[in-house]
């Protein structure tokens, strides 16, 4: 009895399946198959579902190509086809189609599909009667689907005075008219341009139309002599094109950066509505950092071009979007100062930062050596490539956002921490004998060395004037490691800089704690594991003329904000300012050579040493930071690498003085 019941259940279930299959309209099944292929953009399968007559009017290759060309042009995605319940008959199906496109979301309600029953190789079935209306309902055989682009302008970048640092303007494209050009002149053209002749020959070989303009390079319109020499060659022509221009050249290379064609990988990470395979995108510097603000979104219109006798007689719009220009950036940068710094340090390796100590506005961010960003929009001559290869340091390494060992310029931080913790008294003389000192015998052979043993009784002002490492090592030890690290964090160490441009964080130690007295002592005079950027250093020094406050560095014009408030009491701030002024005003001060008549300066020299042991010499980076005291308006910090044998910290001091002299006497 039990087996009989199972048999009846199975029989009933099979019969039910049979009834369901018979009840489903064969045309609906054919439509669903076509719909599934369409939504999956499987054009070959779509073609296989066409009727015999449809296949006779269009080949599979043409069918597939038409859909691919149209859908790829608008970056069609997420195709959805829906059929209203009341819109279906056995051989007529009405449906709506929606898709996401790079122009705008597209929804079309009035598609009509006719299905015909016929015998094909696969057997009898319903097949799609296809014509152009199944691309878009308004299309007819001769019509074309087109996309028109309305160019938008990339946002421009300006300095504090409104001078352009990245702008949109004309260049010349130098090219060849093959029908008029004698290929024996390839090498002559290459010689004038200072490029390889093979580069030109390859471009010519790739061209098949002798009347086609073959572009070779782009050059600045200002290169009039070069243009004249080039156009003197028969068959060499110029065309004016819109491009990105960088008027500041090398002085601004690392800061402003450049744009170039987008890569496939970058395109995957971007909004398809804003970018295409032909887009230009920020690759470095502010062009990259502020890409979303600067980027232009071209306007586009998708339309059906109605054609009669080979001429367009009507446009039927399908989707559109307005062009949107990019936003302009207005920087706090002083272009003349930036250029002066770059000229002054030509041939050196290093970085410099300048800011307004009261507002935090950044006046200059310089990395040297650098590159001319215009080269990315034109071309690089062979001579320049050779120069780059011979250079000790790459011009493409940005140094102003890196952190370096600061040496003695860091002593302001130690003094501030020690005064605020009550670990030192500014006017108390400490007995310091000779050139070397160690805390006790537990240090073994390790000793702290000072430059000058001229005095044996040292107070804080003396320590600044003579840049006494031993005094500052003892001051750090008097604070103790935990309090010292906490005090340093008040100055912004071990903290992300709230700043759009990416900067390496300044640090006190590699790990979370200062784990030895030797490390703490070395930290006190800016060695050990201390690292800081020139911008952070300038911010720290600004506090002594700004009521003990450090302002948030500002690069794009906006309201000033306090970063660190009241780093020290007013009494201690005045002590520190007086001591930094003494570094320059005292006849014995390490910064005395920076004096400028009529301008009261405060500042500090520093030399960061890199060596394996205390008994050997090594590489030295020289630092100098200076600021004007009366009506403060600028703090300038500079680091130059490899100053050993070139005067140590006096080398950047001379350059900073020349820059400030020009700044205050302009």
C-alpha positions as CSV (number, residue, x, y, z in Angstrom):
1,X,0.0,0.0,0.0
2,X,2.8,2.3,0.9
3,X,4.6,1.8,-2.5
4,X,1.4,2.4,-4.4
5,X,0.9,5.7,-2.7
6,X,4.5,6.8,-3.7
7,X,3.7,5.7,-7.3
8,X,0.6,7.8,-7.3
9,X,2.5,10.9,-6.0
10,X,5.2,10.6,-8.6
11,X,2.7,10.1,-11.4
12,X,0.8,13.1,-10.3
13,X,3.9,15.3,-10.0
14,X,5.1,14.3,-13.5
15,X,1.7,15.1,-14.9
16,X,1.8,18.5,-13.2
17,X,5.2,19.3,-14.8
18,X,3.7,18.3,-18.2
19,X,0.8,20.6,-17.8
20,X,3.0,23.5,-16.7
21,X,5.3,23.0,-19.8
22,X,2.4,22.8,-22.2
23,X,0.8,25.9,-20.6
24,X,3.9,28.1,-21.1
25,X,3.7,30.0,-24.4
26,X,6.6,29.0,-26.7
27,X,6.9,32.6,-27.9
28,X,7.4,33.7,-24.3
29,X,10.2,31.1,-23.8
30,X,11.9,32.4,-27.0
31,X,11.6,36.0,-25.8
32,X,13.0,35.1,-22.4
33,X,16.0,33.5,-24.0
34,X,16.6,36.6,-26.2
35,X,16.0,38.9,-23.2
36,X,18.6,37.0,-21.1
37,X,21.2,37.3,-23.8
38,X,20.5,41.0,-24.3
39,X,20.8,41.7,-20.6
40,X,24.0,39.8,-20.6
41,X,25.2,41.7,-23.7
42,X,25.8,38.3,-25.4
43,X,25.3,39.6,-28.9
44,X,26.2,36.3,-30.6
45,X,23.5,34.5,-28.8
46,X,21.0,37.3,-29.6
47,X,21.9,36.9,-33.3
48,X,21.3,33.1,-33.1
49,X,17.7,33.8,-32.1
50,X,16.9,35.9,-35.2
51,X,14.5,34.8,-37.9
52,X,15.7,33.7,-41.3
53,X,14.6,36.9,-42.9
54,X,16.4,39.0,-40.2
55,X,19.6,37.1,-40.7
56,X,19.3,37.7,-44.5
57,X,19.3,41.5,-43.9
58,X,22.2,41.7,-41.5
59,X,25.3,39.5,-41.0
60,X,26.2,38.3,-37.6
61,X,29.4,40.4,-37.8
62,X,27.5,43.6,-38.5
63,X,24.9,42.8,-35.9
64,X,27.4,42.2,-33.2
65,X,29.5,45.2,-34.2
66,X,26.5,47.6,-34.1
67,X,25.5,46.7,-30.6
68,X,29.1,46.7,-29.4
69,X,30.0,50.0,-30.9
70,X,26.8,51.7,-29.6
71,X,26.9,50.2,-26.1
72,X,30.6,50.7,-25.6
73,X,30.3,54.3,-26.7
74,X,27.9,55.0,-23.8
75,X,29.4,52.4,-21.4
76,X,26.1,50.6,-21.2
77,X,25.7,48.5,-18.0
78,X,23.0,46.9,-15.9
79,X,20.6,46.4,-18.8
80,X,17.1,45.5,-17.5
81,X,14.2,44.4,-19.7
82,X,10.6,44.3,-18.2
83,X,7.4,43.2,-19.8
84,X,4.1,44.5,-18.5
85,X,1.6,41.6,-18.0
86,X,-1.0,43.0,-20.4
87,X,1.5,43.7,-23.1
88,X,2.1,40.1,-24.2
89,X,0.5,38.3,-27.1
90,X,1.7,35.1,-28.8
91,X,3.7,36.8,-31.5
92,X,3.8,40.4,-30.3
93,X,5.6,41.5,-27.1
94,X,5.8,45.1,-25.8
95,X,8.6,45.8,-23.2
96,X,10.6,48.5,-21.6
97,X,14.4,48.7,-21.4
98,X,16.6,50.5,-18.9
99,X,20.3,50.7,-18.6
100,X,23.1,52.7,-16.9
101,X,25.2,54.7,-19.3
102,X,28.2,57.1,-19.0
103,X,25.8,59.9,-20.1
104,X,22.7,59.4,-17.9
105,X,20.4,56.5,-16.9
106,X,18.4,55.5,-19.9
107,X,14.8,54.3,-19.8
108,X,12.7,53.6,-22.9
109,X,9.2,52.2,-22.7
110,X,8.0,51.6,-26.2
111,X,9.9,48.6,-27.6
112,X,7.9,46.2,-29.8
113,X,9.1,42.8,-30.8
114,X,7.6,40.5,-33.3
115,X,8.2,36.7,-33.1
116,X,7.7,34.3,-36.0
117,X,7.4,30.6,-35.9
118,X,9.6,28.8,-38.3
119,X,11.9,25.8,-38.8
120,X,15.6,26.3,-38.4
121,X,18.5,23.9,-37.9
122,X,17.6,23.6,-34.2
123,X,14.1,22.7,-35.1
124,X,10.8,24.5,-35.0
125,X,10.6,27.5,-32.6
126,X,9.8,31.2,-32.4
127,X,12.4,33.6,-33.6
128,X,12.9,37.3,-33.4
129,X,12.0,39.5,-36.4
130,X,14.8,42.0,-36.1
131,X,15.3,45.5,-37.4
132,X,16.9,48.7,-36.1
133,X,14.0,49.5,-33.8
134,X,15.3,46.8,-31.5
135,X,18.4,48.9,-30.9
136,X,16.3,52.0,-30.2
137,X,12.5,52.1,-31.1
138,X,12.9,55.3,-33.2
139,X,15.6,53.9,-35.4
140,X,15.2,53.0,-39.0
141,X,17.6,51.2,-41.4
142,X,19.7,54.2,-42.5
143,X,19.7,56.0,-39.1
144,X,22.9,56.3,-37.0
145,X,23.3,56.4,-33.3
146,X,25.7,59.2,-32.3
147,X,27.2,60.7,-29.2
148,X,28.2,64.4,-29.3
149,X,30.6,65.7,-26.7
150,X,30.6,69.2,-25.4
151,X,34.1,69.9,-23.9
152,X,34.3,71.2,-20.3
153,X,37.4,72.9,-19.0
154,X,39.7,71.5,-16.2
155,X,39.9,73.7,-13.2
156,X,42.9,76.0,-13.1
157,X,45.4,76.5,-10.2
158,X,46.4,80.1,-9.1
159,X,48.9,81.5,-6.6
160,X,47.9,84.0,-3.9
161,X,48.2,86.9,-6.3
162,X,46.0,85.2,-9.0
163,X,48.9,84.2,-11.2
164,X,48.3,80.9,-13.0
165,X,50.3,77.9,-12.0
166,X,48.3,75.4,-14.0
167,X,46.1,76.7,-16.8
168,X,44.4,75.8,-20.0
169,X,45.9,77.3,-23.1
170,X,47.3,76.8,-26.6
171,X,50.4,74.8,-27.7
172,X,51.7,73.8,-31.1
173,X,51.5,70.3,-32.4
174,X,54.4,69.8,-34.8
175,X,53.7,67.2,-37.4
176,X,54.3,66.0,-40.9
177,X,52.3,66.1,-44.1
178,X,53.7,62.9,-45.6
179,X,52.8,63.8,-49.2
180,X,55.1,66.8,-49.0
181,X,57.7,65.5,-46.7
182,X,61.0,64.0,-47.9
183,X,61.9,61.2,-45.5
184,X,65.5,62.0,-46.0
185,X,64.8,64.9,-43.7
186,X,63.8,62.7,-40.7
187,X,67.2,63.0,-39.1
188,X,67.3,66.7,-39.7
189,X,63.9,67.1,-38.0
190,X,65.1,64.8,-35.1
191,X,68.3,66.8,-34.7
192,X,66.4,70.1,-34.3
193,X,63.9,68.5,-31.9
194,X,66.7,66.7,-30.0
195,X,65.0,63.3,-30.2
196,X,65.7,60.0,-31.9
197,X,65.0,59.8,-35.6
198,X,63.5,56.3,-35.1
199,X,60.7,57.9,-33.1
200,X,59.7,60.0,-36.1
201,X,60.1,57.2,-38.5
202,X,57.9,54.9,-36.5
203,X,55.1,57.4,-36.6
204,X,55.4,57.8,-40.3
205,X,55.5,54.0,-40.9
206,X,52.3,53.6,-38.9
207,X,50.4,56.0,-41.2
208,X,48.8,54.8,-44.5
209,X,47.4,58.1,-45.7
210,X,49.9,60.5,-47.4
211,X,47.4,63.4,-46.8
212,X,47.0,62.7,-43.1
213,X,48.7,65.0,-40.6
214,X,51.1,62.9,-38.6
215,X,51.7,64.5,-35.2
216,X,55.3,64.2,-33.8
217,X,55.6,66.4,-30.7
218,X,53.9,69.3,-28.9
219,X,55.9,72.4,-28.1
220,X,55.2,75.7,-26.4
221,X,54.0,78.6,-28.5
222,X,56.8,80.7,-26.9
223,X,59.5,78.6,-28.6
224,X,59.3,80.9,-31.6
225,X,62.9,80.2,-32.8
226,X,62.4,76.5,-32.6
227,X,59.1,76.7,-34.5
228,X,60.7,78.8,-37.3
229,X,63.5,76.2,-37.7
230,X,61.0,73.3,-37.8
231,X,58.6,74.9,-40.3
232,X,61.5,75.6,-42.6
233,X,61.6,71.9,-43.5
234,X,59.3,71.1,-46.4
235,X,56.2,69.1,-45.2
236,X,56.6,70.0,-41.5
237,X,53.5,71.7,-40.3
238,X,52.1,73.1,-37.0
239,X,48.6,73.0,-35.6
240,X,47.4,74.9,-32.6
241,X,45.8,72.7,-29.9
242,X,44.3,73.3,-26.4
243,X,46.4,71.8,-23.6
244,X,47.5,72.1,-20.0
245,X,50.2,74.7,-19.4
246,X,52.4,75.1,-16.3
247,X,53.9,78.6,-16.4
248,X,56.0,78.1,-13.2
249,X,58.1,75.4,-14.7
250,X,60.7,73.5,-12.6
251,X,60.2,75.6,-9.4
252,X,56.7,74.1,-9.1
253,X,57.2,70.6,-10.5
254,X,56.8,68.6,-7.3
255,X,54.1,70.9,-6.0
256,X,51.8,71.3,-9.0
257,X,52.5,68.0,-10.7
258,X,51.0,67.2,-14.1
259,X,48.2,65.4,-16.0
260,X,48.5,62.6,-18.5
261,X,46.2,60.0,-20.1
262,X,44.3,57.8,-17.8
263,X,45.3,54.1,-17.5
264,X,43.0,51.2,-17.7
265,X,43.6,50.5,-14.0
266,X,42.8,54.1,-13.1
267,X,39.6,54.0,-15.2
268,X,38.3,51.0,-13.3
269,X,38.5,53.0,-10.1
270,X,36.7,56.0,-11.5
271,X,33.1,57.0,-12.2
272,X,32.4,56.0,-15.8
273,X,30.2,59.0,-16.1
274,X,33.1,61.4,-15.5
275,X,36.0,59.6,-17.2
276,X,36.6,57.7,-20.4
277,X,39.5,55.9,-22.0
278,X,40.6,59.3,-23.5
279,X,40.5,61.3,-20.3
280,X,43.5,63.1,-18.9
281,X,43.9,62.7,-15.1
282,X,46.2,64.2,-12.4
283,X,49.3,62.0,-12.0
284,X,51.3,63.9,-9.4
285,X,51.3,66.9,-7.1
286,X,48.2,69.1,-6.7
287,X,46.9,67.9,-10.0
288,X,46.5,64.4,-8.4
289,X,45.6,65.5,-4.9
290,X,42.7,67.7,-6.0
291,X,41.7,65.6,-9.1
292,X,38.1,65.4,-8.0
293,X,37.8,69.2,-7.7
294,X,39.8,70.1,-10.8
295,X,38.3,67.4,-13.1
296,X,36.1,68.6,-15.9
297,X,33.0,66.6,-16.8
298,X,32.3,66.9,-20.5
299,X,28.7,67.3,-21.6
300,X,27.3,64.6,-23.8
301,X,24.2,63.9,-25.9
302,X,23.1,60.5,-27.2
303,X,20.9,60.8,-30.2
304,X,19.5,59.1,-33.2
305,X,20.6,60.8,-36.4
306,X,17.8,60.5,-39.0
307,X,19.4,60.1,-42.4
308,X,17.8,60.8,-45.8
309,X,19.8,60.6,-49.0
310,X,23.0,60.5,-46.9
311,X,22.2,63.7,-45.0
312,X,21.0,64.2,-41.5
313,X,17.5,65.6,-41.4
314,X,16.6,65.2,-37.8
315,X,18.0,64.5,-34.4
316,X,16.1,62.4,-31.9
317,X,17.7,62.9,-28.4
318,X,17.9,59.8,-26.2
319,X,20.0,61.0,-23.2
320,X,22.1,64.0,-22.3
321,X,24.1,65.6,-19.5
322,X,25.4,69.1,-19.1
323,X,29.1,70.0,-19.3
324,X,30.6,70.9,-15.9
325,X,33.9,72.8,-15.7
326,X,36.3,71.8,-12.9
327,X,36.7,74.0,-9.9
328,X,39.7,76.4,-9.7
329,X,42.2,76.2,-6.9
330,X,43.4,79.4,-5.3
331,X,46.6,78.7,-3.3
332,X,48.4,80.6,-0.6
333,X,51.7,80.2,-2.5
334,X,53.9,83.2,-3.2
335,X,55.2,82.4,-6.7
336,X,58.0,84.9,-6.6
337,X,59.3,83.5,-3.3
338,X,58.9,79.9,-4.6
339,X,61.0,80.8,-7.7
340,X,63.6,82.7,-5.7
341,X,64.1,79.7,-3.4
342,X,64.5,77.4,-6.4
343,X,67.0,79.6,-8.2
344,X,69.0,80.0,-5.0
345,X,69.4,76.3,-4.4
346,X,70.0,75.3,-8.1
347,X,72.4,72.3,-8.2
348,X,71.7,71.2,-4.6
349,X,69.5,68.4,-3.1
350,X,67.0,69.2,-0.5
351,X,63.8,71.0,0.4
352,X,62.5,74.3,1.7
353,X,59.2,75.4,3.2
354,X,57.9,78.9,4.1
355,X,54.7,80.0,5.8
356,X,53.0,82.9,7.4
357,X,53.4,82.3,11.2
358,X,50.2,84.1,12.1
359,X,47.8,82.5,9.6
360,X,49.5,79.3,8.8
361,X,49.3,80.1,5.1
362,X,52.0,78.2,3.1
363,X,54.1,80.6,1.1
364,X,56.4,78.1,-0.6
365,X,56.9,74.3,-0.8
366,X,60.0,73.5,-2.8
367,X,61.7,70.3,-3.6
368,X,65.1,70.4,-5.4
369,X,66.1,69.3,-7.9
370,X,62.8,69.2,-9.7
371,X,61.3,68.8,-13.2
372,X,59.3,71.0,-15.6
373,X,55.7,69.5,-15.7
374,X,55.3,70.9,-19.2
375,X,57.5,68.1,-20.4
376,X,54.7,65.7,-19.7
377,X,52.5,67.6,-22.1
378,X,55.2,68.1,-24.7
379,X,58.3,65.9,-24.9
380,X,61.7,65.3,-23.3
381,X,64.7,66.2,-25.4
382,X,67.6,63.6,-25.4
383,X,70.0,66.1,-23.9
384,X,67.7,66.5,-20.8
385,X,67.3,62.8,-20.4
386,X,71.1,62.5,-20.4
387,X,71.3,65.2,-17.7
388,X,68.8,63.4,-15.5
389,X,70.6,60.1,-15.8
390,X,73.9,61.8,-14.7
391,X,72.2,63.4,-11.7
392,X,72.9,62.2,-8.2
393,X,69.3,62.6,-7.1
394,X,66.2,62.1,-9.1
395,X,64.3,65.3,-10.0
396,X,61.0,63.3,-9.7
397,X,61.4,62.5,-6.0
398,X,59.3,64.9,-4.0
399,X,61.3,66.0,-0.9
400,X,59.1,68.6,0.7
401,X,56.6,66.1,2.1
402,X,59.3,63.8,3.5
403,X,60.7,63.7,7.0
404,X,64.4,64.0,7.8
405,X,66.6,64.0,10.8
406,X,66.6,67.7,12.0
407,X,69.7,68.0,14.1
408,X,70.0,71.2,16.1
409,X,67.0,73.0,14.7
410,X,65.0,70.6,16.8
411,X,66.4,72.1,20.0
412,X,63.6,74.6,20.2
413,X,61.3,71.6,20.9
414,X,63.5,70.2,23.7
415,X,63.8,73.7,25.3
416,X,60.0,74.2,25.2
417,X,59.3,70.8,26.7
418,X,62.0,71.2,29.4
419,X,60.8,74.8,30.4
420,X,57.1,73.7,30.5
421,X,58.0,70.7,32.7
422,X,60.1,72.8,35.0
423,X,63.1,70.5,34.2
424,X,65.4,73.5,33.5
425,X,65.7,77.1,34.6
426,X,66.6,79.4,31.7
427,X,69.1,81.5,33.5
428,X,70.7,78.7,35.6
429,X,74.3,78.0,34.5
430,X,75.2,74.4,34.2
431,X,78.8,73.2,34.5
432,X,79.9,71.6,31.2
433,X,83.6,70.8,30.7
434,X,85.3,69.8,27.5
435,X,83.8,68.6,24.3
436,X,82.4,65.2,25.4
437,X,80.0,64.0,28.1
438,X,78.2,60.9,29.3
439,X,75.6,60.4,32.0
440,X,77.6,57.6,33.7
441,X,79.7,54.6,33.0
442,X,76.7,52.6,32.0
443,X,77.0,54.3,28.6
444,X,80.2,52.5,27.9
445,X,82.1,54.3,25.1
446,X,79.2,56.4,24.0
447,X,79.4,60.1,24.6
448,X,77.6,63.2,23.6
449,X,79.8,65.7,21.8
450,X,79.5,69.4,21.4
451,X,80.9,71.7,18.7
452,X,82.5,74.3,20.9
453,X,84.0,74.0,24.4
454,X,84.6,77.7,24.7
455,X,82.5,78.1,27.8
456,X,82.2,75.8,30.8
457,X,79.2,77.5,32.5
458,X,76.2,77.2,30.2
459,X,72.6,78.6,30.5
460,X,69.8,78.2,28.0
461,X,70.7,81.3,25.9
462,X,74.4,80.1,25.8
463,X,73.2,76.7,24.7
464,X,71.2,78.2,21.8
465,X,74.0,80.6,20.8
466,X,76.7,77.9,20.7
467,X,74.3,75.1,19.8
468,X,75.5,73.0,22.7
469,X,74.5,69.4,22.3
470,X,75.5,68.4,25.8
471,X,73.2,71.0,27.4
472,X,70.1,69.8,25.4
473,X,71.0,66.2,26.1
474,X,71.0,66.9,29.8
475,X,67.7,68.9,29.5
476,X,66.0,66.0,27.8
477,X,67.2,63.6,30.5
478,X,65.9,66.0,33.2
479,X,62.4,65.7,31.8
480,X,62.4,61.8,31.7
481,X,61.3,59.7,28.7
482,X,57.6,59.5,29.2
483,X,57.0,63.2,29.9
484,X,59.4,64.1,27.0
485,X,57.4,62.0,24.5
486,X,54.1,63.5,25.8
487,X,55.5,67.0,25.4
488,X,56.7,66.3,21.9
489,X,53.3,65.1,20.9
490,X,52.0,68.5,21.9
491,X,54.1,69.9,19.1
492,X,52.4,67.6,16.6
493,X,54.9,64.7,16.5
494,X,53.5,61.2,15.9
495,X,50.3,62.9,14.5
496,X,48.6,63.0,11.1
497,X,48.8,66.4,9.6
498,X,45.3,67.6,8.8
499,X,46.2,68.5,5.3
500,X,45.0,67.4,1.9
501,X,48.6,67.0,0.5
502,X,50.0,63.8,1.8
503,X,52.9,64.3,4.2
504,X,55.0,61.8,6.1
505,X,54.3,62.1,9.8
506,X,57.1,63.6,12.0
507,X,58.3,61.2,14.7
508,X,60.3,61.2,17.9
509,X,61.1,57.4,18.0
510,X,60.6,54.4,15.7
511,X,58.6,52.6,18.4
512,X,56.1,53.8,21.0
513,X,58.6,54.6,23.7
514,X,62.0,56.1,24.2
515,X,63.7,53.0,25.6
516,X,67.1,54.2,26.8
517,X,68.8,57.2,28.3
518,X,71.2,57.3,25.3
519,X,68.3,57.6,22.9
520,X,66.6,60.2,25.1
521,X,69.8,62.3,25.2
522,X,70.4,62.0,21.5
523,X,66.7,63.0,20.9
524,X,67.3,66.1,23.0
525,X,69.5,67.7,20.3
526,X,67.6,66.4,17.3
527,X,69.5,63.2,16.5
528,X,68.5,59.7,17.6
529,X,65.4,58.7,15.7
530,X,63.8,62.1,15.3
531,X,62.3,62.8,11.9
532,X,60.4,65.9,10.8
533,X,59.5,67.7,7.6
534,X,60.6,71.2,6.8
535,X,57.0,72.4,6.8
536,X,56.4,71.0,10.3
537,X,59.7,72.6,11.5
538,X,58.5,76.0,10.1
539,X,55.2,75.5,12.0
540,X,57.0,74.8,15.2
541,X,59.1,78.0,14.9
542,X,56.1,80.1,14.1
543,X,54.8,79.5,17.6
544,X,57.4,81.8,19.2
545,X,56.0,84.8,17.4
546,X,52.3,83.8,17.5
547,X,51.5,83.7,21.2
548,X,52.7,80.1,21.6
549,X,50.2,78.8,18.9
550,X,50.9,76.7,15.8
551,X,48.4,77.3,13.0
552,X,47.0,74.6,10.8
553,X,49.1,74.8,7.6
554,X,46.9,76.1,4.7
555,X,47.7,75.6,1.1
556,X,44.3,76.3,-0.5
557,X,42.9,79.7,0.6
558,X,40.5,79.4,3.5
559,X,40.1,80.7,7.1
560,X,43.0,80.2,9.5
561,X,42.6,77.5,12.1
562,X,44.6,76.8,15.2
563,X,46.5,73.5,15.2
564,X,48.2,73.6,18.6
565,X,47.2,76.2,21.2
566,X,49.4,77.6,23.9
567,X,52.5,75.4,23.7
568,X,54.2,77.3,26.4
569,X,53.5,80.1,28.9
570,X,54.0,83.7,27.7
571,X,57.1,83.9,29.9
572,X,58.6,80.8,28.4
573,X,57.6,81.9,24.9
574,X,59.5,85.2,25.3
575,X,62.5,83.3,26.7
576,X,62.6,81.1,23.6
577,X,62.2,84.0,21.2
578,X,64.9,86.0,22.9
579,X,67.3,83.0,22.7
580,X,66.5,82.4,19.0
581,X,67.1,86.1,18.3
582,X,70.5,85.8,20.1
583,X,71.5,82.9,17.8
584,X,71.5,85.5,15.0
585,X,72.3,88.8,16.9
586,X,75.1,87.5,19.2
587,X,78.7,87.8,17.8
588,X,79.1,84.2,18.9
589,X,75.8,82.9,17.5
590,X,75.9,80.1,15.0
591,X,73.4,82.1,12.9
592,X,75.1,85.5,13.0
593,X,75.9,85.5,9.3
594,X,72.1,85.6,8.6
595,X,71.8,89.2,9.8
596,X,69.9,91.6,7.5
597,X,70.1,95.3,8.2
598,X,66.8,96.7,9.4
599,X,65.2,93.3,9.8
600,X,65.2,91.6,13.2
601,X,65.4,87.8,12.7
602,X,65.3,84.8,15.0
603,X,66.5,81.4,13.9
604,X,68.6,78.3,14.4
605,X,71.2,76.3,12.5
606,X,71.4,72.6,12.5
607,X,73.5,69.7,11.2
608,X,72.1,66.2,11.1
609,X,75.0,63.6,10.9
610,X,74.7,60.1,9.5
611,X,77.6,57.8,10.5
612,X,78.1,54.2,11.7
613,X,80.2,55.2,14.8
614,X,81.3,58.3,16.7
615,X,84.9,57.9,15.6
616,X,84.2,58.3,11.9
617,X,82.9,61.1,9.7
618,X,79.8,60.7,7.6
619,X,77.1,62.4,5.5
620,X,75.7,65.7,6.8
621,X,72.5,67.4,6.1
622,X,72.5,71.1,6.8
623,X,69.4,73.0,8.2
624,X,68.6,76.6,8.8
625,X,65.3,78.1,9.9
626,X,64.6,81.8,10.3
627,X,61.7,84.1,10.9
628,X,61.2,87.9,11.2
629,X,60.2,89.1,14.6
630,X,58.7,92.6,14.1
631,X,55.3,92.3,12.4
632,X,56.0,88.6,11.7
633,X,55.1,87.5,8.2
634,X,57.4,84.6,7.2
635,X,59.1,81.6,8.6
636,X,61.5,79.9,6.2
637,X,63.1,76.5,6.8
638,X,65.6,74.8,4.5
639,X,67.4,71.5,4.4
640,X,70.3,70.8,2.0
641,X,71.9,67.4,1.8
642,X,75.6,66.6,1.7
643,X,76.9,69.8,3.3
644,X,80.0,68.2,4.7
645,X,83.0,70.1,3.5
646,X,80.8,72.9,2.3
647,X,80.4,74.8,5.5
648,X,77.8,72.6,7.2
649,X,74.7,74.4,8.3
650,X,76.3,77.7,7.2
651,X,75.7,76.6,3.6
652,X,71.8,76.7,3.8
653,X,72.1,79.7,6.1
654,X,73.7,81.8,3.3
655,X,70.9,80.8,0.9
656,X,68.1,81.5,3.4
657,X,69.7,84.9,4.0
658,X,69.8,85.7,0.3
659,X,66.2,84.7,-0.1
660,X,65.0,86.7,2.9
661,X,67.0,89.7,1.8
662,X,65.3,89.6,-1.6
663,X,61.9,89.0,0.1
664,X,62.1,92.1,2.4
665,X,63.7,94.4,-0.2
666,X,61.4,93.6,-3.1
